[in-house]
Amino acid sequence: MSYRRFQIYFFLGTLAVSLVLTVLVFRPYLTLLAFGGVLAIIAQPLYRYLRKLFRAEMPAAFLTVLFIAVAVLFPLAFFLAALTGELIGVFGDIRAWYETASLSSYLATVLPESMHNQIPALMNQILGFAGRVAQSLSSNIIGLFSNAFSVLFGFMVVLISVYYLLKDGAKVKRRLLAMSPLADEYDELVFHRLSVAVRAVMGGVFIMGIVKGILAGFFFWIFGVPAPLFWGLMTGIASFLPIVGSAIVTVPAILYLLATGHFLSAIGLAAVSVAIIGTVDNFLQPKLVESRTKIHPLLILLSILGGLEFFGFAGFILGPLTLSVTLTLLDIYEKEFKHHIEKVNNGDQPPA
């Protein structure tokens, strides 16, 4: 082995180890950086306008990040404040209902006389279930507030990454283009497809929030949930949260109906929550994304579901992005090696 070849192997081995270690160091923040990249792509039009207005990158990037922070924190603060106030009112309504109507007396009126001797046992089961639900909700709420600092820290990391991606994004892109062995037109195609996929997915999420809010408000009104317009708005906002989504509002509404004795309404709301509100995005969102990305809706649906399974919280955006990059690379492969593929399909020997 020549000394030059040894140098190349040694350099490539050292580079591989260094890259692996760097990925491990950045691993806790890769999801946050991905969200920062998504927000930076979405905020590009505003950033370009502000940069043109101020003729400088730093103030334009700072004001864009400030706008993003306000756009995220203000609805979140409104949601939490309104949710707290409404929960206080809900608990008051439940308490008033129990003061005016004994649960055992209510069961005696709705159950057949032959089952009246089973009411005490049924009461114990209902109270035990309610106690477990209350304990679970309390522990989750405590856990949510205990993780508030880590959530706030993560949000700050996202905002900082957005600032530097906006300010230095063009330089980073030029560096990546210079390092890539692919032709510049292919590199530009990958970046373009990523940008289109991000805007399509986030646009689909926004539209789905509106659709879910309207559907939830309508069904809340049908089944007698107090303040249906308000809770429909809350459901629309909550649908932006991956995994839990609209369930963070519909589940407490169902429990409220159960606690106040509206069992049929609770069963009906639970049915439409599972069959319509909770699943409408599985059918509509892939179609919305397909209209922009030209990717088959089945592939988009599987990429969203598989992304949530593999990436966790960020999978709803990272799954479609991974699919978009893969399909773009396949397009490049087909274009670059089309001549060789045609020769093989025609029975000709490919060049050595």
C-alpha positions as CSV (number, residue, x, y, z in Angstrom):
1,M,0.0,0.0,0.0
2,S,1.4,3.4,-1.0
3,Y,1.8,6.1,1.6
4,R,-0.6,8.3,-0.4
5,R,-3.4,5.7,-0.2
6,F,-2.7,5.2,3.5
7,Q,-3.2,8.9,4.0
8,I,-6.5,8.8,2.1
9,Y,-7.8,5.8,4.1
10,F,-6.6,7.4,7.4
11,F,-8.3,10.7,6.6
12,L,-11.6,9.0,5.5
13,G,-11.6,6.9,8.7
14,T,-10.9,9.9,10.9
15,L,-13.6,11.9,9.1
16,A,-16.2,9.1,9.5
17,V,-15.5,8.8,13.3
18,S,-15.6,12.6,13.7
19,L,-18.9,12.8,11.9
20,V,-20.4,10.0,14.0
21,L,-19.3,11.7,17.2
22,T,-20.6,15.1,16.0
23,V,-24.0,13.6,15.2
24,L,-24.1,12.0,18.7
25,V,-23.3,15.4,20.3
26,F,-26.0,17.1,18.3
27,R,-28.5,14.3,18.6
28,P,-30.5,15.8,21.5
29,Y,-31.0,19.0,19.4
30,L,-31.6,17.5,15.9
31,T,-35.3,17.6,16.2
32,L,-35.2,21.3,17.4
33,L,-32.9,22.1,14.5
34,A,-35.3,20.5,12.1
35,F,-38.1,22.6,13.4
36,G,-35.9,25.7,13.1
37,G,-35.2,24.8,9.5
38,V,-39.0,24.4,8.8
39,L,-39.8,27.8,10.4
40,A,-36.9,29.4,8.6
41,I,-38.3,28.2,5.2
42,I,-41.8,29.3,6.1
43,A,-40.6,32.7,7.2
44,Q,-38.4,33.4,4.1
45,P,-40.9,35.8,2.4
46,L,-41.2,37.9,5.6
47,Y,-37.4,37.9,6.0
48,R,-36.8,38.9,2.4
49,Y,-39.3,41.8,2.7
50,L,-37.7,43.1,6.0
51,R,-34.2,42.7,4.6
52,K,-35.2,44.8,1.6
53,L,-36.8,47.3,3.9
54,F,-33.8,47.6,6.3
55,R,-31.1,46.7,3.8
56,A,-29.4,44.6,6.5
57,E,-29.5,40.9,7.5
58,M,-29.3,41.2,11.3
59,P,-32.4,43.4,12.0
60,A,-34.4,41.6,9.4
61,A,-33.6,38.2,10.9
62,F,-34.2,39.5,14.5
63,L,-37.6,41.0,13.7
64,T,-38.6,37.8,11.8
65,V,-37.8,35.7,14.8
66,L,-39.6,38.2,17.1
67,F,-42.7,37.8,14.9
68,I,-42.5,34.0,15.0
69,A,-42.2,34.1,18.8
70,V,-45.2,36.3,19.2
71,A,-47.2,34.3,16.7
72,V,-46.5,31.1,18.7
73,L,-46.6,32.4,22.3
74,F,-49.6,34.6,22.1
75,P,-52.1,31.9,20.9
76,L,-50.5,29.5,23.3
77,A,-50.9,31.9,26.2
78,F,-54.5,32.6,25.2
79,F,-55.2,28.8,24.9
80,L,-53.8,28.0,28.4
81,A,-55.5,31.0,30.0
82,A,-58.8,30.2,28.4
83,L,-58.5,26.5,29.1
84,T,-57.8,27.2,32.8
85,G,-60.9,29.5,33.1
86,E,-63.1,27.1,31.3
87,L,-61.9,24.1,33.4
88,I,-62.8,26.1,36.6
89,G,-66.3,26.7,35.1
90,V,-66.6,23.0,34.1
91,F,-65.7,21.8,37.6
92,G,-68.3,24.3,39.0
93,D,-71.0,22.9,36.7
94,I,-70.2,19.3,37.7
95,R,-70.3,20.2,41.3
96,A,-73.6,22.0,40.9
97,W,-75.0,19.0,39.0
98,Y,-74.0,16.6,41.8
99,E,-75.5,19.0,44.4
100,T,-78.9,19.0,42.7
101,A,-79.0,15.4,41.6
102,S,-77.7,12.4,43.4
103,L,-75.9,10.0,41.0
104,S,-77.5,7.0,42.7
105,S,-81.0,8.6,42.3
106,Y,-80.2,9.3,38.6
107,L,-79.2,5.7,38.0
108,A,-82.3,4.5,39.7
109,T,-84.4,6.5,37.1
110,V,-82.5,5.2,34.0
111,L,-81.9,1.6,35.0
112,P,-84.5,-1.2,35.1
113,E,-86.0,-2.0,38.5
114,S,-84.4,-5.4,38.4
115,M,-80.9,-3.8,38.4
116,H,-81.5,-1.4,41.3
117,N,-79.8,-3.8,43.8
118,Q,-76.6,-3.5,41.7
119,I,-76.5,0.3,42.0
120,P,-74.2,0.4,45.0
121,A,-71.6,-1.8,43.2
122,L,-72.0,0.2,40.1
123,M,-71.5,3.4,42.1
124,N,-68.3,2.1,43.5
125,Q,-67.0,1.2,40.0
126,I,-67.9,4.7,38.7
127,L,-66.3,6.5,41.6
128,G,-63.2,4.3,41.3
129,F,-62.9,5.0,37.6
130,A,-63.4,8.8,38.2
131,G,-60.7,8.7,40.9
132,R,-58.3,7.0,38.6
133,V,-59.0,9.5,35.8
134,A,-58.6,12.4,38.1
135,Q,-55.3,11.0,39.4
136,S,-54.0,10.5,35.9
137,L,-55.0,14.0,34.8
138,S,-53.4,15.5,37.9
139,S,-50.1,13.6,37.4
140,N,-50.0,14.6,33.7
141,I,-50.7,18.2,34.5
142,I,-47.9,18.1,37.2
143,G,-45.6,16.5,34.7
144,L,-46.5,19.2,32.1
145,F,-45.6,22.0,34.4
146,S,-42.4,20.2,35.6
147,N,-41.3,20.0,31.9
148,A,-42.1,23.7,31.2
149,F,-38.5,24.7,31.6
150,S,-37.2,22.1,29.1
151,V,-40.0,23.1,26.7
152,L,-39.1,26.8,27.0
153,F,-35.4,26.0,26.5
154,G,-36.2,24.0,23.4
155,F,-38.2,26.8,22.0
156,M,-35.3,29.2,22.6
157,V,-33.0,26.8,20.7
158,V,-35.5,26.8,17.8
159,L,-35.7,30.6,17.7
160,I,-31.9,30.9,17.8
161,S,-31.5,28.4,15.0
162,V,-34.1,30.2,12.9
163,Y,-32.2,33.5,13.4
164,Y,-28.9,32.1,12.2
165,L,-30.5,30.1,9.4
166,L,-32.2,33.2,8.1
167,K,-29.1,35.4,8.5
168,D,-26.5,32.9,7.2
169,G,-28.7,30.5,5.3
170,A,-27.5,31.6,1.9
171,K,-23.8,31.1,2.9
172,V,-24.6,27.6,4.3
173,K,-26.4,26.7,1.1
174,R,-23.4,27.9,-1.1
175,R,-21.1,25.9,1.1
176,L,-23.2,22.7,0.7
177,L,-23.4,23.2,-3.0
178,A,-19.7,23.6,-3.3
179,M,-19.1,20.4,-1.2
180,S,-21.7,18.3,-3.0
181,P,-20.3,16.1,-5.9
182,L,-23.7,16.3,-7.7
183,A,-24.3,18.9,-10.4
184,D,-25.5,22.2,-9.1
185,E,-28.9,21.8,-10.9
186,Y,-29.5,18.6,-9.0
187,D,-28.5,20.2,-5.7
188,E,-30.9,23.1,-6.4
189,L,-33.6,20.6,-7.3
190,V,-33.2,18.9,-3.8
191,F,-33.4,22.2,-2.0
192,H,-36.4,23.3,-4.1
193,R,-38.3,20.0,-3.4
194,L,-37.5,20.3,0.3
195,S,-38.9,23.9,0.4
196,V,-42.0,22.9,-1.5
197,A,-42.6,19.9,0.9
198,V,-42.2,22.0,4.0
199,R,-44.7,24.6,2.8
200,A,-47.1,21.9,1.6
201,V,-47.1,20.0,4.9
202,M,-47.4,23.1,7.1
203,G,-50.1,24.5,4.8
204,G,-51.9,21.2,5.1
205,V,-51.6,21.3,8.9
206,F,-53.0,24.9,9.0
207,I,-56.0,24.0,6.8
208,M,-56.6,20.9,8.8
209,G,-56.7,23.0,12.0
210,I,-59.5,25.1,10.5
211,V,-61.4,22.0,9.3
212,K,-61.1,20.3,12.7
213,G,-62.1,23.4,14.5
214,I,-65.3,23.8,12.4
215,L,-66.2,20.1,12.8
216,A,-65.5,20.1,16.5
217,G,-67.6,23.3,17.1
218,F,-70.5,21.8,15.1
219,F,-70.5,18.5,17.0
220,F,-70.0,20.2,20.4
221,W,-73.1,22.2,19.6
222,I,-75.0,19.1,18.5
223,F,-74.2,17.2,21.7
224,G,-74.7,20.0,24.1
225,V,-71.1,21.0,25.2
226,P,-71.1,24.5,26.6
227,A,-69.5,27.3,24.5
228,P,-69.2,25.2,21.3
229,L,-67.6,28.1,19.3
230,F,-64.9,28.6,21.9
231,W,-64.1,24.9,22.2
232,G,-64.2,24.5,18.4
233,L,-61.5,27.2,18.2
234,M,-59.5,25.5,21.0
235,T,-59.7,22.2,19.0
236,G,-58.4,23.9,15.9
237,I,-55.5,25.3,17.8
238,A,-54.8,22.0,19.6
239,S,-54.8,20.1,16.2
240,F,-51.4,21.7,15.5
241,L,-49.9,19.5,18.3
242,P,-48.7,16.2,16.8
243,I,-49.7,12.9,18.4
244,V,-52.2,14.3,21.0
245,G,-53.8,16.9,18.7
246,S,-57.5,17.5,19.0
247,A,-57.9,14.8,21.7
248,I,-56.6,17.3,24.3
249,V,-59.9,19.1,23.9
250,T,-62.4,16.4,22.8
251,V,-61.5,14.0,25.7
252,P,-62.2,16.5,28.5
253,A,-65.4,17.4,26.7
254,I,-66.5,13.8,26.7
255,L,-65.6,13.4,30.4
256,Y,-67.6,16.5,31.2
257,L,-70.7,15.0,29.5
258,L,-70.2,11.8,31.4
259,A,-69.7,13.6,34.7
260,T,-72.9,15.6,34.2
261,G,-75.0,12.6,33.4
262,H,-75.3,13.1,29.6
263,F,-74.3,9.5,28.8
264,L,-75.8,9.3,25.3
265,S,-74.3,12.6,24.3
266,A,-70.9,11.5,25.6
267,I,-71.1,8.3,23.6
268,G,-72.1,10.2,20.5
269,L,-69.3,12.7,20.9
270,A,-66.8,10.0,21.5
271,A,-67.9,8.2,18.3
272,V,-67.6,11.2,16.1
273,S,-64.3,12.2,17.8
274,V,-62.8,8.9,16.9
275,A,-64.5,8.4,13.5
276,I,-64.4,11.9,12.1
277,I,-62.5,14.6,14.1
278,G,-59.6,12.4,14.9
279,T,-59.2,10.8,11.5
280,V,-60.2,13.4,8.9
281,D,-56.6,14.5,8.6
282,N,-55.5,11.0,7.6
283,F,-57.6,11.4,4.4
284,L,-57.6,15.1,3.7
285,Q,-54.0,16.2,4.6
286,P,-52.3,13.7,2.2
287,K,-54.5,15.1,-0.6
288,L,-53.6,18.7,0.3
289,V,-49.9,17.9,0.3
290,E,-50.2,15.9,-2.9
291,S,-51.6,19.0,-4.7
292,R,-48.3,20.8,-4.0
293,T,-45.7,18.1,-4.0
294,K,-47.2,15.8,-6.7
295,I,-46.5,12.8,-4.5
296,H,-49.1,10.0,-4.2
297,P,-51.4,10.6,-1.2
298,L,-50.9,7.0,0.0
299,L,-47.1,7.6,0.2
300,I,-47.7,10.8,2.1
301,L,-50.0,9.2,4.6
302,L,-47.5,6.4,5.2
303,S,-44.7,8.9,5.5
304,I,-46.6,10.9,8.2
305,L,-47.6,7.8,10.2
306,G,-44.2,6.2,9.8
307,G,-42.5,9.5,10.7
308,L,-44.4,9.8,13.9
309,E,-43.5,6.2,14.7
310,F,-39.8,6.6,13.9
311,F,-39.0,10.3,14.7
312,G,-41.6,10.8,17.4
313,F,-43.1,14.3,17.9
314,A,-41.3,15.8,14.8
315,G,-42.3,12.9,12.5
316,F,-45.3,14.6,11.0
317,I,-42.9,16.9,9.2
318,L,-39.7,14.9,9.0
319,G,-41.5,11.8,7.5
320,P,-42.7,13.7,4.4
321,L,-39.4,15.6,4.1
322,T,-37.5,12.3,4.1
323,L,-39.9,10.9,1.4
324,S,-39.5,14.1,-0.7
325,V,-35.7,13.9,-0.6
326,T,-35.7,10.1,-1.5
327,L,-38.1,10.7,-4.4
328,T,-36.0,13.6,-5.6
329,L,-32.8,11.5,-5.5
330,L,-34.6,8.7,-7.5
331,D,-35.6,11.3,-10.1
332,I,-32.0,12.4,-10.3
333,Y,-30.9,8.7,-10.6
334,E,-33.4,8.1,-13.4
335,K,-32.3,11.2,-15.3
336,E,-28.5,10.6,-14.8
337,F,-28.6,6.9,-15.7
338,K,-31.5,6.9,-18.1
339,H,-29.2,6.1,-21.1
340,H,-27.6,3.2,-19.3
341,I,-31.0,1.9,-18.1
342,E,-32.4,1.9,-21.6
343,K,-29.4,0.0,-22.9
344,V,-29.8,-2.7,-20.2
345,N,-33.5,-2.9,-21.0
346,N,-32.8,-3.3,-24.7
347,G,-30.3,-6.2,-24.0
348,D,-27.2,-4.2,-24.7
349,Q,-24.1,-4.6,-22.4
350,P,-23.5,-1.5,-20.3
351,P,-20.1,0.2,-20.8
352,A,-17.3,-1.1,-18.6
